[in-house]
Amino acid sequence: MTITANGREYGTLFNTYGAEHEHVKAIAANHNSKVWTLIEVDGKSFIESGYHYVNRLGYFITEIGFSEKGISQLTVEVNSEEEFMD
């Protein structure tokens, strides 16, 4: 799924099932620092560093991995899913 806002493409959110999920698991097995998980808890969305299974909505894969001393969680505020995803 491609993420867009105001006509600009921002990246890909990988599915939690099927071939895309298998691809994410393969990347996480060797480079977990390059995987980020979009999760939802109590109606709030977060992007957590690493591969997570519980409460997941999708995955991002980055070219450069996160560091243990860097950001490990981001809070996401979206007005509506239609604005966020194509």
Secondary structure as GFF3:
##gff-version 3
##sequence-region A 1 86
A	DSSP	beta_strand	2	5	.	.	.	ID=ss1
A	DSSP	beta_strand	8	12	.	.	.	ID=ss2
A	DSSP	alpha_helix	18	31	.	.	.	ID=ss3
A	DSSP	three_ten_helix	32	34	.	.	.	ID=ss4
A	DSSP	beta_strand	35	41	.	.	.	ID=ss5
A	DSSP	beta_strand	44	49	.	.	.	ID=ss6
A	DSSP	beta_strand	56	61	.	.	.	ID=ss7
A	DSSP	beta_strand	73	76	.	.	.	ID=ss8
A	DSSP	alpha_helix	81	84	.	.	.	ID=ss9
###
